[in-house]
Amino acid sequence: MRLTPSSIDARVMIGRSVRHSIRNVEALLTSVILPIVIMLLFVTVFGGALETGSRYVDYVVPGIILLCAGFGSASTAVTVVTDLTNGIVKRFRTMPMSSSAVLIGHVTASIARNLVATTLVVLVGFLVGWRPNATVLEWLASGAVVLMFVAAISWAAAAVGVLVKTPDAANGFTFMLLFLPYISSAFVPTDTLPSFLQGFARNQPATPVIETLRGLWMGTPIGNQAWWAIAWCIGIFALSYLVASWLFRRRPAT
């Protein structure tokens, strides 16, 4: 199949972003290692004191996977705003290339980082006693849910990177993304949270995604959570993609 100029541009930018991710050892370790450390902390230190109705390691793994997406996407916002402020995007705009290729490269690298981190979390989960009972089809479905959420949150981070003016500001905005799983059903059931937090915890993007993954892997009731998870992921993806693309075309590079 013959590649179009825009697809060639995207492939070049993807390769560039992946190479930058590999070279940025600090950010790579943060997005890959830190979620594993948090999982081990909760399972070994706090797990015995938290009542979830099941073994805590079986309960907590889906939430840790969403933490991976948060940590992995944080560096995406930083790299996007860095490109916009260090002169490279200004150079790219003088070349005959697709303007969307730069963002596609950053988002694709973010998705790749997150999938690597997710795989490691799953493997470490098995090592510490996580025992899902999912069928092959349920594993495929859970993989699709993870991919949708990672893609959505990566485009949201890219939109933040285009919106803010400095890497420090990008870090501050994406820091809020990292806290979504904490105020959800990731670590404890939502009905054990303070009453003023329960409404938010039940009606934010992380909870239906977590409950869907937990149901697919552990056989817990899913109800309509899967539809909410899909709707949140598609909505965040579409809105973030449109906003990021629109802002990127209009923002002057320095």
HELIX and SHEET records of a PDB file:
HELIX    1   1 PRO A    5  ARG A   23  1                                  19    
HELIX    2   2 VAL A   25  LEU A   41  1                                  17    
HELIX    3   3 PHE A   42  PHE A   46  3                                   5    
HELIX    4   4 GLY A   47  ALA A   49  5                                   3    
HELIX    5   5 TYR A   56  THR A   85  1                                  30    
HELIX    6   6 ILE A   88  PHE A   92  1                                   5    
HELIX    7   7 ALA A  101  LEU A  127  1                                  27    
HELIX    8   8 VAL A  136  LEU A  163  1                                  28    
HELIX    9   9 PRO A  167  LEU A  178  1                                  12    
HELIX   10  10 PRO A  181  ILE A  183  5                                   3    
HELIX   11  11 THR A  190  THR A  192  5                                   3    
HELIX   12  12 SER A  195  ARG A  202  1                                   8    
HELIX   13  13 ALA A  206  MET A  218  1                                  13    
HELIX   14  14 GLN A  225  ARG A  250  1                                  26    
END                                                                             
